[in-house]
Amino acid sequence: MYKLVKPIFFSMDPESAHHTVTGGLKMFSKIWGAKKLLSSLYTYENPNLAREVFGLKFKNPVGLAAGFDKNAEYITDMANFGFGFIEIGTVTPRPQPGNDQPRMFRLIPDKALINRMGFNNQGADVAANRLKHLASEDRKGLLIGGNIGKNKITPNEQAVDDYIYCFNALFDYVDYFVVNVSSPNTPGLRDLQEKEPLKHILNTLEELNKRKSNKKPILLKIAPDLTNSQLDDIVEIVQETGIAGVIATNTTISRDGLQSDENLVKEMGGVSGAPLTKRSTEVIRYLSEKSNRSFPIIGVGGIHSVADAIEKLDAGASLVQIYTGFIYEGPALISDICKGIIQAGK
């Protein structure tokens, strides 16, 4: 079915298509029987898919990556496609419009996207309020992650305050947190991946976490463009701060090997999709081997097929996430991966 409507969506600019799809899905879901129909078409359930990772029980290991549902607006609707978990955000303390449009571009020959959205979101309090009023039956057993970042106008020296604000605002309503210091679309953000500022942010959040009666897992999302030396630092930081794990990886600033129109390729922003497949898997494998699998890794980046997902799992990922692959391949990708995992005995 997706193959029939995909050309219509791809005839629109990517951001307009996103709003058309999500808005249409929300309207369709209000029709009697629509949720059951979508679930019957796309959800694959098997008890052997269940995973326990960083103390949480996932009904299956396939999640929706951050960026699709920035403001926690579509959890009920996306749950019908069979995801095991959904990550909202990136959210910031204060609402911000993000960068000027256009800010998302399709690289169709490369099965990729370039985005420079710039953490456009309605703010942590709005997302928290939506999650607060989300009925448990609408979650359909899936877990929710909160991906948090800093506002563009916040100086890096004060960035920790933004992460603290988001952490406190979302704490009662998400199952785990993701600290995003790896987006290329907020000026200076990636500087926070350096050892000392990163340790300061993570240690501060973990100290807050320890004071809570129900501690939540905190993960770090990293860029694919880090050197091996920087990845060594990441392993050391994760072990020293005691955070729960890593998400590998965010979008890349590299343009190596792209086949699309050179004018599109020159657009500023991070590349996601198939060009990231190999590098994200390399990062997962390096972190897994270097750390002796001492912490869980969520693998994301260029998953467009069952083989891509299994490759991530074989490299050391405990869970996987999709976003660009979901756009290019359609919602059947989720159940295909789940079935493939069972067939491969993973």
C-alpha positions as CSV (number, residue, x, y, z in Angstrom):
1,M,0.0,0.0,0.0
2,Y,2.8,2.4,0.8
3,K,4.3,2.0,-2.6
4,L,1.1,3.4,-4.1
5,V,1.1,6.6,-2.1
6,K,4.9,7.1,-1.8
7,P,5.1,9.0,-5.2
8,I,2.5,11.4,-3.9
9,F,4.4,12.2,-0.8
10,F,7.7,12.4,-2.6
11,S,6.2,15.0,-5.0
12,M,6.0,17.3,-2.0
13,D,8.9,19.0,-0.2
14,P,10.0,16.7,2.7
15,E,8.7,18.9,5.5
16,S,5.3,19.4,3.9
17,A,5.1,15.7,3.3
18,H,5.9,14.9,6.9
19,H,3.0,17.2,8.1
20,T,0.7,15.7,5.5
21,V,1.4,12.2,6.6
22,T,1.3,12.7,10.3
23,G,-1.8,14.9,10.1
24,G,-3.6,12.4,7.8
25,L,-2.6,9.5,10.1
26,K,-4.0,11.3,13.1
27,M,-7.3,11.9,11.3
28,F,-7.5,8.3,10.0
29,S,-6.8,6.9,13.5
30,K,-10.0,8.6,14.7
31,I,-12.1,6.5,12.4
32,W,-13.8,3.5,14.1
33,G,-11.7,0.4,13.5
34,A,-8.8,2.3,11.9
35,K,-6.3,1.6,14.7
36,K,-7.1,-2.1,14.7
37,L,-6.8,-2.2,10.9
38,L,-3.3,-0.6,10.9
39,S,-2.2,-2.8,13.8
40,S,-3.4,-6.0,11.9
41,L,-1.6,-4.9,8.7
42,Y,1.7,-3.9,10.2
43,T,2.3,-5.3,13.7
44,Y,4.1,-8.5,14.2
45,E,4.1,-10.0,17.7
46,N,6.3,-12.8,19.1
47,P,7.3,-13.3,22.7
48,N,10.8,-14.1,21.5
49,L,11.2,-10.5,20.3
50,A,11.1,-9.2,23.9
51,R,14.4,-7.7,25.2
52,E,15.5,-6.4,28.6
53,V,18.0,-3.6,28.1
54,F,19.3,-1.2,30.7
55,G,16.6,-2.5,33.1
56,L,13.6,-1.9,30.8
57,K,11.5,-4.5,29.1
58,F,11.0,-3.8,25.4
59,K,8.3,-5.8,23.6
60,N,10.5,-5.8,20.5
61,P,13.9,-4.3,19.6
62,V,12.7,-1.9,16.8
63,G,12.2,1.7,17.7
64,L,11.4,5.0,16.0
65,A,14.3,7.4,16.3
66,A,14.1,10.9,17.5
67,G,13.2,13.6,15.0
68,F,9.9,12.1,13.7
69,D,7.8,13.0,16.7
70,K,9.5,16.0,18.2
71,N,6.6,17.1,20.4
72,A,5.0,13.8,21.5
73,E,2.1,14.4,19.2
74,Y,1.9,11.0,17.4
75,I,2.7,8.3,19.9
76,T,-0.8,6.8,19.8
77,D,-0.8,6.8,16.0
78,M,2.7,5.4,15.5
79,A,2.1,2.7,18.1
80,N,-0.2,1.0,15.5
81,F,2.8,0.3,13.3
82,G,4.3,-2.1,15.8
83,F,7.3,-0.2,17.2
84,G,8.8,-1.5,20.4
85,F,9.7,2.0,21.5
86,I,9.4,5.6,20.4
87,E,11.8,8.4,21.1
88,I,10.4,11.9,21.2
89,G,12.4,15.1,20.6
90,T,14.8,16.5,20.5
91,V,13.1,18.8,23.0
92,T,14.6,22.0,24.4
93,P,13.6,24.0,27.5
94,R,12.0,26.8,25.6
95,P,10.1,26.5,22.3
96,Q,12.1,27.4,19.3
97,P,11.2,27.6,15.6
98,G,14.4,26.0,14.3
99,N,16.3,27.1,11.2
100,D,14.8,28.8,8.2
101,Q,13.0,26.7,5.6
102,P,13.7,24.9,3.4
103,R,15.6,22.8,5.8
104,M,15.1,19.2,4.7
105,F,16.1,17.7,1.4
106,R,15.7,14.3,-0.2
107,L,18.7,12.7,-1.9
108,I,16.7,10.0,-3.7
109,P,19.5,8.3,-5.6
110,D,21.3,7.9,-2.3
111,K,18.1,6.9,-0.3
112,A,19.1,9.7,2.1
113,L,18.0,13.0,3.6
114,I,19.8,16.1,4.5
115,N,18.3,18.0,7.4
116,R,19.1,21.2,9.2
117,M,16.0,21.5,11.3
118,G,17.7,23.0,14.3
119,F,15.8,21.5,17.1
120,N,12.4,23.0,16.1
121,N,10.0,22.1,18.9
122,Q,7.4,23.4,21.2
123,G,9.4,23.1,24.4
124,A,9.8,20.5,27.1
125,D,6.8,21.6,29.1
126,V,4.4,21.1,26.1
127,A,5.8,17.6,25.4
128,A,5.6,16.7,29.1
129,N,2.0,17.8,29.2
130,R,1.1,15.6,26.2
131,L,2.8,12.6,27.7
132,K,1.0,13.2,31.1
133,H,-2.4,12.9,29.4
134,L,-1.4,9.8,27.3
135,A,-3.6,6.9,28.3
136,S,-1.7,3.7,29.0
137,E,-3.8,1.7,26.6
138,D,-2.8,4.1,23.8
139,R,0.9,3.3,24.4
140,K,0.2,-0.4,23.5
141,G,3.0,-1.6,25.7
142,L,5.7,0.5,24.0
143,L,8.4,2.4,25.9
144,I,9.0,6.1,25.4
145,G,12.4,7.8,25.3
146,G,13.0,11.5,25.8
147,N,15.7,13.0,23.6
148,I,16.9,16.3,25.2
149,G,19.0,19.2,23.9
150,K,19.9,22.8,24.5
151,N,18.3,25.9,23.1
152,K,20.3,27.6,20.3
153,I,20.7,30.9,22.2
154,T,22.0,29.1,25.3
155,P,25.8,29.5,25.6
156,N,27.7,26.2,25.9
157,E,28.9,27.3,29.3
158,Q,25.3,27.2,30.5
159,A,24.2,24.2,28.4
160,V,24.0,21.9,31.5
161,D,21.1,24.1,32.8
162,D,19.1,23.3,29.7
163,Y,19.6,19.6,30.0
164,I,18.6,19.8,33.7
165,Y,15.4,21.6,32.8
166,C,14.4,19.0,30.2
167,F,15.4,16.1,32.5
168,N,13.1,17.4,35.3
169,A,10.2,18.4,33.0
170,L,10.1,14.9,31.3
171,F,11.2,12.7,34.2
172,D,7.8,11.4,35.3
173,Y,6.6,10.7,31.7
174,V,9.4,9.0,29.8
175,D,11.1,5.6,30.3
176,Y,14.6,6.7,29.4
177,F,16.6,9.8,28.4
178,V,18.9,10.6,25.6
179,V,21.4,13.4,25.8
180,N,21.8,14.9,22.4
181,V,25.1,16.7,21.9
182,S,25.7,15.4,18.4
183,S,23.3,17.2,16.1
184,P,25.3,19.3,13.5
185,N,22.4,21.8,13.2
186,T,22.8,23.8,16.4
187,P,26.0,26.0,16.2
188,G,28.6,24.8,18.7
189,L,26.5,21.8,20.0
190,R,29.0,19.2,18.9
191,D,31.7,20.9,21.0
192,L,29.9,19.5,24.0
193,Q,31.1,16.0,22.9
194,E,34.5,16.9,24.1
195,K,35.6,15.1,27.2
196,E,35.3,17.6,30.0
197,P,32.0,19.4,29.0
198,L,30.4,16.1,28.3
199,K,31.4,14.6,31.6
200,H,30.1,17.6,33.4
201,I,26.6,17.3,31.7
202,L,26.4,13.5,32.3
203,N,27.7,13.6,35.9
204,T,25.2,16.4,36.7
205,L,22.3,14.5,35.3
206,E,23.3,11.2,37.0
207,E,23.5,13.0,40.3
208,L,20.0,14.3,39.8
209,N,19.0,10.8,38.7
210,K,20.3,9.2,41.9
211,R,18.1,11.5,44.0
212,K,14.9,10.2,42.3
213,S,13.0,7.3,43.8
214,N,12.7,5.6,40.4
215,K,16.0,6.2,38.5
216,K,15.7,6.4,34.7
217,P,18.3,5.2,32.2
218,I,20.4,8.0,30.6
219,L,21.9,7.4,27.2
220,L,24.3,9.5,25.1
221,K,23.7,10.0,21.4
222,I,26.9,10.4,19.5
223,A,28.0,11.5,16.0
224,P,29.3,9.1,13.4
225,D,32.1,11.5,12.6
226,L,34.1,10.9,15.7
227,T,37.7,9.6,15.4
228,N,38.7,6.3,17.1
229,S,40.5,8.4,19.7
230,Q,37.3,10.3,20.4
231,L,35.3,7.0,20.6
232,D,37.9,5.8,23.1
233,D,37.0,8.9,25.2
234,I,33.3,8.0,24.8
235,V,33.8,4.5,26.2
236,E,35.8,6.0,29.1
237,I,33.1,8.7,29.8
238,V,30.3,6.1,29.8
239,Q,32.1,3.9,32.2
240,E,33.2,6.8,34.5
241,T,29.8,8.5,34.6
242,G,27.8,5.3,35.0
243,I,25.2,6.3,32.3
244,A,23.2,3.4,30.9
245,G,24.5,3.3,27.3
246,V,25.0,4.9,23.9
247,I,22.9,5.6,20.8
248,A,25.1,5.3,17.7
249,T,24.7,7.3,15.6
250,N,23.3,10.7,14.7
251,T,23.5,12.2,11.2
252,T,26.8,12.8,9.5
253,I,28.4,15.9,8.1
254,S,30.3,13.8,5.5
255,R,29.3,13.9,1.9
256,D,31.6,11.1,0.7
257,G,30.2,8.9,-2.0
258,L,26.9,10.7,-2.6
259,Q,25.5,10.3,-6.1
260,S,22.7,12.9,-5.9
261,D,22.5,16.3,-7.6
262,E,25.5,18.3,-6.5
263,N,23.4,21.3,-5.6
264,L,21.5,19.2,-3.2
265,V,24.6,17.6,-1.8
266,K,26.0,21.0,-1.0
267,E,23.1,21.9,1.3
268,M,24.1,22.4,4.9
269,G,22.9,19.9,7.4
270,G,23.3,16.3,8.5
271,V,22.9,13.3,6.2
272,S,20.8,10.4,7.3
273,G,19.8,7.2,5.5
274,A,21.7,4.6,3.4
275,P,25.0,6.5,3.2
276,L,25.3,6.2,6.9
277,T,24.7,2.4,7.0
278,K,28.4,1.3,7.0
279,R,29.8,4.0,9.2
280,S,27.2,3.7,12.0
281,T,27.8,-0.1,12.1
282,E,31.5,0.5,12.3
283,V,31.0,2.8,15.3
284,I,28.7,0.3,17.0
285,R,31.3,-2.5,16.5
286,Y,34.2,-0.3,17.7
287,L,32.4,0.7,20.9
288,S,31.2,-2.8,21.6
289,E,34.6,-4.4,21.2
290,K,36.5,-1.6,22.9
291,S,34.2,-1.7,25.9
292,N,34.0,-5.5,26.0
293,R,30.2,-5.0,25.7
294,S,30.1,-3.3,29.1
295,F,27.2,-1.1,28.1
296,P,24.2,-1.4,25.8
297,I,24.1,0.3,22.4
298,I,21.1,1.3,20.3
299,G,22.0,1.1,16.7
300,V,20.6,3.7,14.3
301,G,21.7,5.0,10.9
302,G,20.9,3.7,7.4
303,I,18.6,0.8,8.4
304,H,16.6,0.2,5.2
305,S,16.3,-3.6,5.3
306,V,16.2,-6.6,7.6
307,A,19.9,-7.3,6.7
308,D,20.8,-3.7,7.8
309,A,19.2,-4.3,11.2
310,I,20.7,-7.7,11.8
311,E,24.1,-6.3,10.8
312,K,23.7,-3.7,13.6
313,L,22.7,-6.4,16.1
314,D,25.7,-8.6,15.0
315,A,28.0,-5.6,15.5
316,G,26.9,-5.2,19.1
317,A,23.7,-3.3,19.2
318,S,21.0,-4.4,21.7
319,L,18.2,-2.5,20.0
320,V,17.8,-0.6,16.7
321,Q,16.0,2.5,15.6
322,I,14.7,3.7,12.2
323,Y,13.6,7.0,10.7
324,T,14.9,7.7,7.1
325,G,14.5,4.0,6.3
326,F,10.9,4.3,7.5
327,I,10.3,7.1,5.0
328,Y,11.9,5.4,2.1
329,E,10.7,1.8,2.7
330,G,7.4,2.3,4.5
331,P,5.9,1.0,7.7
332,A,6.1,-2.7,6.7
333,L,9.9,-2.3,7.4
334,I,9.1,-2.7,11.2
335,S,7.4,-6.0,10.9
336,D,9.9,-7.2,8.3
337,I,12.7,-6.6,10.7
338,C,10.9,-8.2,13.6
339,K,10.2,-11.3,11.5
340,G,13.8,-11.3,10.2
341,I,15.1,-11.3,13.7
342,I,13.0,-14.3,14.7
343,Q,14.0,-16.2,11.5
344,A,17.7,-15.4,12.1
345,G,17.4,-16.5,15.8
346,K,18.7,-13.2,17.1
